Every structure is written in C-alpha cells, then in structure tokens.
Amino acid sequence: MDFIKELWMFLKVRKKFWLLPILIILVMFGGLIVMAKGSAVAPFIYTIF
C-alpha cells in the first residue's frame, strides 16, 4: 500500500496525471490475466498478446 501512496504523491507533485490512464490500463490487463488463468477464456486472452 505504501507503493501506491508514493506513486500517487509522485503523480500529484510532478503533475504527471497523463500517466494515470496508462497505469489503470496496465492494472486492468494484469487483473484480466490473473482472473482468466485457470478458465476456459484463457486461450482467447493469450492470443491477444
């Protein structure tokens, strides 16, 4: 949790809010891969990458 707080402070202090959408998309893709790891959807997701 400390990492997230420091990352938010970095974005806020240095006015790098344009990085926020990139980070959100990366977290969503990571969550999608973790959720589909053992399911029947996994072969379709891995073909995207």
C-alpha distance matrix in Angstrom:
0.0 3.8 5.4 5.3 6.5 8.8 10.0 10.9 12.6 14.4 15.6 16.8 18.5 20.2 21.1 19.9 19.4 21.6 18.7 16.8 19.3 19.2 15.4 15.9 18.9 17.3 14.6 17.6 19.8 17.3 17.0 20.8 21.5 19.5 21.1 24.5 24.5 27.0 28.8 32.0 30.3 28.8 32.0 32.0 28.5 29.0 32.2 30.3 28.7
3.8 0.0 3.8 5.5 5.1 6.2 8.5 9.9 10.6 12.3 14.3 15.3 16.4 18.1 19.6 18.8 19.0 21.3 18.5 17.2 20.2 19.9 16.3 17.5 20.6 18.9 16.8 20.1 22.0 19.6 19.9 23.6 24.1 22.3 24.3 27.6 27.3 30.1 31.9 35.1 33.3 31.6 34.6 34.6 31.0 31.2 34.3 32.3 30.4
5.4 3.8 0.0 3.8 5.5 5.2 6.0 8.6 9.9 10.4 12.3 14.1 15.3 16.3 17.8 16.3 16.7 18.6 15.5 14.6 17.5 16.7 13.2 15.0 17.8 15.8 14.2 17.7 19.3 17.1 17.9 21.5 21.8 20.5 22.8 25.7 25.5 28.5 30.3 33.3 31.2 29.4 32.2 32.1 28.4 28.5 31.4 29.3 27.2
5.3 5.5 3.8 0.0 3.8 5.5 5.0 6.1 8.6 9.8 10.5 12.2 14.2 15.4 16.1 14.7 14.3 16.3 13.5 11.9 14.8 14.6 11.1 12.2 15.4 14.1 12.2 15.5 17.7 15.9 16.3 19.8 20.8 19.6 21.5 24.5 24.8 27.9 29.3 32.1 29.8 28.4 31.3 30.8 27.1 27.7 30.4 28.1 26.4
6.5 5.1 5.5 3.8 0.0 3.8 5.4 5.2 6.2 8.6 10.0 10.5 12.2 14.2 15.1 14.6 14.4 17.2 15.0 13.4 16.7 17.1 13.9 14.9 18.4 17.5 15.7 18.8 21.2 19.6 19.8 23.4 24.5 23.3 24.9 28.1 28.5 31.5 32.8 35.7 33.4 32.1 35.0 34.4 30.7 31.4 34.1 31.6 30.0
8.8 6.2 5.2 5.5 3.8 0.0 3.8 5.4 5.0 6.1 8.6 9.8 10.4 12.0 13.7 13.2 14.0 16.6 14.2 13.6 17.1 16.9 14.0 16.0 19.1 17.8 16.7 20.1 22.1 20.5 21.4 24.8 25.5 24.6 26.7 29.6 29.8 32.9 34.4 37.2 34.8 33.2 35.8 35.4 31.6 31.9 34.5 32.0 30.0
10.0 8.5 6.0 5.0 5.4 3.8 0.0 3.8 5.4 5.0 6.2 8.6 10.0 10.6 11.8 10.4 11.0 13.1 10.5 10.0 13.5 13.2 10.4 12.6 15.7 14.5 13.8 17.2 19.0 17.9 19.0 22.2 23.0 22.6 24.7 27.4 27.7 31.0 32.3 34.8 32.3 30.7 33.1 32.4 28.6 29.0 31.4 28.7 26.8
10.9 9.9 8.6 6.1 5.2 5.4 3.8 0.0 3.8 5.4 5.1 6.1 8.6 10.0 10.3 9.7 9.3 12.3 10.5 9.1 12.8 13.6 11.1 12.4 15.9 15.6 14.7 17.6 20.0 19.2 19.9 23.0 24.4 24.0 25.5 28.4 29.2 32.4 33.3 35.8 33.1 31.9 34.5 33.5 29.8 30.5 32.8 29.9 28.4
12.6 10.6 9.9 8.6 6.2 5.0 5.4 3.8 0.0 3.8 5.5 5.0 5.9 8.3 9.6 10.1 10.8 14.0 12.7 12.1 15.9 16.6 14.4 16.1 19.5 19.1 18.3 21.3 23.6 22.7 23.5 26.7 27.9 27.4 29.1 32.0 32.6 35.9 37.0 39.5 36.8 35.5 38.0 37.1 33.3 33.9 36.2 33.3 31.6
14.4 12.3 10.4 9.8 8.6 6.1 5.0 5.4 3.8 0.0 3.8 5.5 5.4 5.9 8.0 7.8 9.6 12.2 10.6 11.2 15.0 14.9 13.2 15.7 18.6 17.9 17.9 21.0 22.8 22.1 23.5 26.4 27.3 27.2 29.3 31.8 32.3 35.7 36.9 39.2 36.4 34.9 37.1 36.2 32.4 32.7 34.7 31.8 29.9
15.6 14.3 12.3 10.5 10.0 8.6 6.2 5.1 5.5 3.8 0.0 3.8 5.8 5.5 5.6 4.8 5.8 8.8 7.7 8.0 11.8 12.3 11.2 13.3 16.2 16.2 16.4 19.1 21.1 21.0 22.2 24.9 26.2 26.4 28.2 30.6 31.4 34.9 35.7 37.8 34.8 33.5 35.7 34.4 30.7 31.3 33.1 29.9 28.3
16.8 15.3 14.1 12.2 10.5 9.8 8.6 6.1 5.0 5.5 3.8 0.0 3.8 5.7 5.2 6.8 7.1 10.8 10.8 10.4 14.1 15.4 14.3 15.7 18.9 19.3 19.2 21.6 24.0 23.9 24.8 27.5 29.1 29.2 30.6 33.2 34.3 37.6 38.3 40.4 37.4 36.4 38.7 37.3 33.7 34.5 36.3 33.1 31.7
18.5 16.4 15.3 14.2 12.2 10.4 10.0 8.6 5.9 5.4 5.8 3.8 0.0 3.8 5.6 8.0 9.8 13.0 12.9 13.5 17.1 17.9 16.9 18.9 21.9 21.9 22.0 24.7 26.8 26.6 27.7 30.5 31.8 31.8 33.6 36.1 36.9 40.3 41.2 43.4 40.4 39.2 41.4 40.1 36.4 37.0 38.8 35.6 34.0
20.2 18.1 16.3 15.4 14.2 12.0 10.6 10.0 8.3 5.9 5.5 5.7 3.8 0.0 3.8 5.5 8.5 10.9 11.0 12.5 15.9 16.2 15.9 18.3 20.8 20.8 21.5 24.2 25.8 25.9 27.5 29.9 31.1 31.5 33.4 35.7 36.4 40.0 40.8 42.8 39.7 38.3 40.2 38.8 35.2 35.5 37.1 33.8 32.1
21.1 19.6 17.8 16.1 15.1 13.7 11.8 10.3 9.6 8.0 5.6 5.2 5.6 3.8 0.0 3.8 5.6 8.3 9.5 10.6 13.7 14.7 14.9 16.7 19.2 19.9 20.7 22.9 24.8 25.3 26.6 28.8 30.3 31.0 32.6 34.8 35.9 39.4 39.9 41.7 38.4 37.3 39.2 37.5 34.0 34.7 36.0 32.6 31.2
19.9 18.8 16.3 14.7 14.6 13.2 10.4 9.7 10.1 7.8 4.8 6.8 8.0 5.5 3.8 0.0 3.8 5.4 5.9 7.8 10.7 11.2 11.6 13.8 15.9 16.4 17.6 19.9 21.4 22.0 23.7 25.7 27.0 27.9 29.6 31.6 32.7 36.2 36.7 38.4 35.2 33.9 35.7 34.1 30.5 31.1 32.3 29.0 27.5
19.4 19.0 16.7 14.3 14.4 14.0 11.0 9.3 10.8 9.6 5.8 7.1 9.8 8.5 5.6 3.8 0.0 3.8 5.3 5.4 8.1 9.8 10.3 11.6 13.9 15.1 16.0 17.7 19.7 20.7 21.9 23.8 25.6 26.5 27.8 29.8 31.2 34.7 34.9 36.5 33.2 32.3 34.2 32.4 28.9 29.9 31.1 27.6 26.6
21.6 21.3 18.6 16.3 17.2 16.6 13.1 12.3 14.0 12.2 8.8 10.8 13.0 10.9 8.3 5.4 3.8 0.0 3.8 5.5 6.6 7.7 9.5 11.0 12.3 13.7 15.4 16.8 18.3 19.7 21.3 22.7 24.3 25.8 27.1 28.7 30.2 33.7 33.7 35.0 31.6 30.7 32.2 30.2 26.8 27.7 28.6 25.0 24.0
18.7 18.5 15.5 13.5 15.0 14.2 10.5 10.5 12.7 10.6 7.7 10.8 12.9 11.0 9.5 5.9 5.3 3.8 0.0 3.8 5.8 5.4 6.3 8.8 10.3 10.8 12.5 14.5 15.7 16.7 18.5 20.2 21.5 22.8 24.4 26.1 27.3 30.9 31.2 32.7 29.4 28.2 29.9 28.2 24.7 25.3 26.5 23.1 21.8
16.8 17.2 14.6 11.9 13.4 13.6 10.0 9.1 12.1 11.2 8.0 10.4 13.5 12.5 10.6 7.8 5.4 5.5 3.8 0.0 3.8 5.4 5.2 6.2 8.7 9.9 10.6 12.3 14.4 15.3 16.5 18.4 20.2 21.1 22.4 24.4 25.8 29.3 29.5 31.1 27.9 27.0 29.0 27.3 23.7 24.8 26.3 22.9 22.0
19.3 20.2 17.5 14.8 16.7 17.1 13.5 12.8 15.9 15.0 11.8 14.1 17.1 15.9 13.7 10.7 8.1 6.6 5.8 3.8 0.0 3.8 5.5 5.1 6.2 8.6 9.9 10.5 12.3 14.2 15.3 16.4 18.5 20.0 20.9 22.5 24.3 27.7 27.5 28.8 25.3 24.7 26.5 24.4 21.1 22.4 23.5 20.0 19.5
19.2 19.9 16.7 14.6 17.1 16.9 13.2 13.6 16.6 14.9 12.3 15.4 17.9 16.2 14.7 11.2 9.8 7.7 5.4 5.4 3.8 0.0 3.8 5.5 5.3 6.3 8.7 10.0 10.8 12.3 14.3 15.4 16.8 18.5 20.0 21.3 22.6 26.2 26.4 27.6 24.2 23.1 24.7 22.9 19.4 20.1 21.4 17.9 16.8
15.4 16.3 13.2 11.1 13.9 14.0 10.4 11.1 14.4 13.2 11.2 14.3 16.9 15.9 14.9 11.6 10.3 9.5 6.3 5.2 5.5 3.8 0.0 3.8 5.5 5.1 6.2 8.6 10.0 10.5 12.2 14.2 15.5 16.5 18.2 20.0 21.1 24.7 25.2 26.9 23.8 22.5 24.6 23.2 19.5 20.2 22.1 19.0 17.7
15.9 17.5 15.0 12.2 14.9 16.0 12.6 12.4 16.1 15.7 13.3 15.7 18.9 18.3 16.7 13.8 11.6 11.0 8.8 6.2 5.1 5.5 3.8 0.0 3.8 5.5 5.2 6.2 8.7 9.9 10.5 12.2 14.4 15.4 16.3 18.3 20.0 23.3 23.3 25.1 21.9 21.1 23.4 21.8 18.2 19.6 21.5 18.3 17.7
18.9 20.6 17.8 15.4 18.4 19.1 15.7 15.9 19.5 18.6 16.2 18.9 21.9 20.8 19.2 15.9 13.9 12.3 10.3 8.7 6.2 5.3 5.5 3.8 0.0 3.8 5.4 5.0 6.2 8.5 9.8 10.4 12.4 14.2 15.2 16.4 18.2 21.7 21.5 22.7 19.3 18.5 20.4 18.6 15.1 16.5 18.0 14.7 14.2
17.3 18.9 15.8 14.1 17.5 17.8 14.5 15.6 19.1 17.9 16.2 19.3 21.9 20.8 19.9 16.4 15.1 13.7 10.8 9.9 8.6 6.3 5.1 5.5 3.8 0.0 3.8 5.4 5.2 6.1 8.6 9.8 10.7 12.3 14.2 15.5 16.5 20.2 20.6 22.2 19.0 17.5 19.5 18.3 14.5 15.2 17.2 14.3 13.0
14.6 16.8 14.2 12.2 15.7 16.7 13.8 14.7 18.3 17.9 16.4 19.2 22.0 21.5 20.7 17.6 16.0 15.4 12.5 10.6 9.9 8.7 6.2 5.2 5.4 3.8 0.0 3.8 5.5 5.0 6.1 8.5 9.9 10.5 12.0 14.2 15.3 18.7 19.3 21.4 18.5 17.3 19.9 18.9 15.2 16.2 18.7 16.2 15.2
17.6 20.1 17.7 15.5 18.8 20.1 17.2 17.6 21.3 21.0 19.1 21.6 24.7 24.2 22.9 19.9 17.7 16.8 14.5 12.3 10.5 10.0 8.6 6.2 5.0 5.4 3.8 0.0 3.8 5.4 5.1 6.1 8.7 9.9 10.4 12.2 14.1 17.3 17.2 18.9 15.8 15.2 17.8 16.3 12.8 14.6 16.9 14.3 14.1
19.8 22.0 19.3 17.7 21.2 22.1 19.0 20.0 23.6 22.8 21.1 24.0 26.8 25.8 24.8 21.4 19.7 18.3 15.7 14.4 12.3 10.8 10.0 8.7 6.2 5.2 5.5 3.8 0.0 3.8 5.4 5.0 6.2 8.6 9.9 10.6 12.1 15.6 15.6 17.0 13.9 12.6 14.8 13.5 9.8 11.1 13.4 10.9 10.4
17.3 19.6 17.1 15.9 19.6 20.5 17.9 19.2 22.7 22.1 21.0 23.9 26.6 25.9 25.3 22.0 20.7 19.7 16.7 15.3 14.2 12.3 10.5 9.9 8.5 6.1 5.0 5.4 3.8 0.0 3.8 5.4 5.2 6.3 8.6 10.1 10.6 14.3 15.1 17.3 14.7 12.8 15.4 15.0 11.3 11.9 14.9 13.2 12.0
17.0 19.9 17.9 16.3 19.8 21.4 19.0 19.9 23.5 23.5 22.2 24.8 27.7 27.5 26.6 23.7 21.9 21.3 18.5 16.5 15.3 14.3 12.2 10.5 9.8 8.6 6.1 5.1 5.4 3.8 0.0 3.8 5.5 5.1 6.0 8.5 9.9 13.0 13.5 15.9 13.6 12.5 15.7 15.2 11.8 13.3 16.4 14.8 14.4
20.8 23.6 21.5 19.8 23.4 24.8 22.2 23.0 26.7 26.4 24.9 27.5 30.5 29.9 28.8 25.7 23.8 22.7 20.2 18.4 16.4 15.4 14.2 12.2 10.4 9.8 8.5 6.1 5.0 5.4 3.8 0.0 3.8 5.5 5.2 6.1 8.4 11.4 11.1 12.9 10.1 9.4 12.5 11.6 8.4 10.5 13.3 11.9 12.2
21.5 24.1 21.8 20.8 24.5 25.5 23.0 24.4 27.9 27.3 26.2 29.1 31.8 31.1 30.3 27.0 25.6 24.3 21.5 20.2 18.5 16.8 15.5 14.4 12.4 10.7 9.9 8.7 6.2 5.2 5.5 3.8 0.0 3.8 5.5 5.3 5.9 9.5 10.2 12.1 9.8 7.7 10.6 10.7 7.4 8.2 11.7 11.0 10.5
19.5 22.3 20.5 19.6 23.3 24.6 22.6 24.0 27.4 27.2 26.4 29.2 31.8 31.5 31.0 27.9 26.5 25.8 22.8 21.1 20.0 18.5 16.5 15.4 14.2 12.3 10.5 9.9 8.6 6.3 5.1 5.5 3.8 0.0 3.8 5.6 5.3 8.5 10.0 12.9 11.5 9.5 13.0 13.7 10.8 11.5 15.1 14.8 14.1
21.1 24.3 22.8 21.5 24.9 26.7 24.7 25.5 29.1 29.3 28.2 30.6 33.6 33.4 32.6 29.6 27.8 27.1 24.4 22.4 20.9 20.0 18.2 16.3 15.2 14.2 12.0 10.4 9.9 8.6 6.0 5.2 5.5 3.8 0.0 3.8 5.6 7.6 7.9 10.9 9.6 8.9 12.7 13.1 10.7 12.5 15.7 15.4 15.7
24.5 27.6 25.7 24.5 28.1 29.6 27.4 28.4 32.0 31.8 30.6 33.2 36.1 35.7 34.8 31.6 29.8 28.7 26.1 24.4 22.5 21.3 20.0 18.3 16.4 15.5 14.2 12.2 10.6 10.1 8.5 6.1 5.3 5.6 3.8 0.0 3.8 5.6 5.2 7.6 6.1 5.2 9.0 9.6 7.8 9.6 12.7 13.0 13.7
24.5 27.3 25.5 24.8 28.5 29.8 27.7 29.2 32.6 32.3 31.4 34.3 36.9 36.4 35.9 32.7 31.2 30.2 27.3 25.8 24.3 22.6 21.1 20.0 18.2 16.5 15.3 14.1 12.1 10.6 9.9 8.4 5.9 5.3 5.6 3.8 0.0 3.8 5.9 8.7 8.3 5.9 9.2 11.1 9.4 9.7 13.2 14.2 14.0
27.0 30.1 28.5 27.9 31.5 32.9 31.0 32.4 35.9 35.7 34.9 37.6 40.3 40.0 39.4 36.2 34.7 33.7 30.9 29.3 27.7 26.2 24.7 23.3 21.7 20.2 18.7 17.3 15.6 14.3 13.0 11.4 9.5 8.5 7.6 5.6 3.8 0.0 3.8 7.0 8.3 6.9 9.9 12.2 11.6 12.1 15.2 16.7 17.0
28.8 31.9 30.3 29.3 32.8 34.4 32.3 33.3 37.0 36.9 35.7 38.3 41.2 40.8 39.9 36.7 34.9 33.7 31.2 29.5 27.5 26.4 25.2 23.3 21.5 20.6 19.3 17.2 15.6 15.1 13.5 11.1 10.2 10.0 7.9 5.2 5.9 3.8 0.0 3.8 5.4 5.8 8.7 10.3 10.4 11.8 14.4 15.8 16.9
32.0 35.1 33.3 32.1 35.7 37.2 34.8 35.8 39.5 39.2 37.8 40.4 43.4 42.8 41.7 38.4 36.5 35.0 32.7 31.1 28.8 27.6 26.9 25.1 22.7 22.2 21.4 18.9 17.0 17.3 15.9 12.9 12.1 12.9 10.9 7.6 8.7 7.0 3.8 0.0 3.8 5.5 7.0 8.3 9.8 11.4 13.0 14.8 16.6
30.3 33.3 31.2 29.8 33.4 34.8 32.3 33.1 36.8 36.4 34.8 37.4 40.4 39.7 38.4 35.2 33.2 31.6 29.4 27.9 25.3 24.2 23.8 21.9 19.3 19.0 18.5 15.8 13.9 14.7 13.6 10.1 9.8 11.5 9.6 6.1 8.3 8.3 5.4 3.8 0.0 3.8 5.7 5.6 6.5 8.9 10.5 11.6 13.7
28.8 31.6 29.4 28.4 32.1 33.2 30.7 31.9 35.5 34.9 33.5 36.4 39.2 38.3 37.3 33.9 32.3 30.7 28.2 27.0 24.7 23.1 22.5 21.1 18.5 17.5 17.3 15.2 12.6 12.8 12.5 9.4 7.7 9.5 8.9 5.2 5.9 6.9 5.8 5.5 3.8 0.0 3.8 5.4 5.1 6.2 8.7 10.3 11.4
32.0 34.6 32.2 31.3 35.0 35.8 33.1 34.5 38.0 37.1 35.7 38.7 41.4 40.2 39.2 35.7 34.2 32.2 29.9 29.0 26.5 24.7 24.6 23.4 20.4 19.5 19.9 17.8 14.8 15.4 15.7 12.5 10.6 13.0 12.7 9.0 9.2 9.9 8.7 7.0 5.7 3.8 0.0 3.8 5.5 5.3 6.4 9.1 10.5
32.0 34.6 32.1 30.8 34.4 35.4 32.4 33.5 37.1 36.2 34.4 37.3 40.1 38.8 37.5 34.1 32.4 30.2 28.2 27.3 24.4 22.9 23.2 21.8 18.6 18.3 18.9 16.3 13.5 15.0 15.2 11.6 10.7 13.7 13.1 9.6 11.1 12.2 10.3 8.3 5.6 5.4 3.8 0.0 3.8 5.6 5.4 7.0 9.6
28.5 31.0 28.4 27.1 30.7 31.6 28.6 29.8 33.3 32.4 30.7 33.7 36.4 35.2 34.0 30.5 28.9 26.8 24.7 23.7 21.1 19.4 19.5 18.2 15.1 14.5 15.2 12.8 9.8 11.3 11.8 8.4 7.4 10.8 10.7 7.8 9.4 11.6 10.4 9.8 6.5 5.1 5.5 3.8 0.0 3.8 5.4 5.5 7.3
29.0 31.2 28.5 27.7 31.4 31.9 29.0 30.5 33.9 32.7 31.3 34.5 37.0 35.5 34.7 31.1 29.9 27.7 25.3 24.8 22.4 20.1 20.2 19.6 16.5 15.2 16.2 14.6 11.1 11.9 13.3 10.5 8.2 11.5 12.5 9.6 9.7 12.1 11.8 11.4 8.9 6.2 5.3 5.6 3.8 0.0 3.8 5.3 5.5
32.2 34.3 31.4 30.4 34.1 34.5 31.4 32.8 36.2 34.7 33.1 36.3 38.8 37.1 36.0 32.3 31.1 28.6 26.5 26.3 23.5 21.4 22.1 21.5 18.0 17.2 18.7 16.9 13.4 14.9 16.4 13.3 11.7 15.1 15.7 12.7 13.2 15.2 14.4 13.0 10.5 8.7 6.4 5.4 5.4 3.8 0.0 3.8 5.4
30.3 32.3 29.3 28.1 31.6 32.0 28.7 29.9 33.3 31.8 29.9 33.1 35.6 33.8 32.6 29.0 27.6 25.0 23.1 22.9 20.0 17.9 19.0 18.3 14.7 14.3 16.2 14.3 10.9 13.2 14.8 11.9 11.0 14.8 15.4 13.0 14.2 16.7 15.8 14.8 11.6 10.3 9.1 7.0 5.5 5.3 3.8 0.0 3.8
28.7 30.4 27.2 26.4 30.0 30.0 26.8 28.4 31.6 29.9 28.3 31.7 34.0 32.1 31.2 27.5 26.6 24.0 21.8 22.0 19.5 16.8 17.7 17.7 14.2 13.0 15.2 14.1 10.4 12.0 14.4 12.2 10.5 14.1 15.7 13.7 14.0 17.0 16.9 16.6 13.7 11.4 10.5 9.6 7.3 5.5 5.4 3.8 0.0
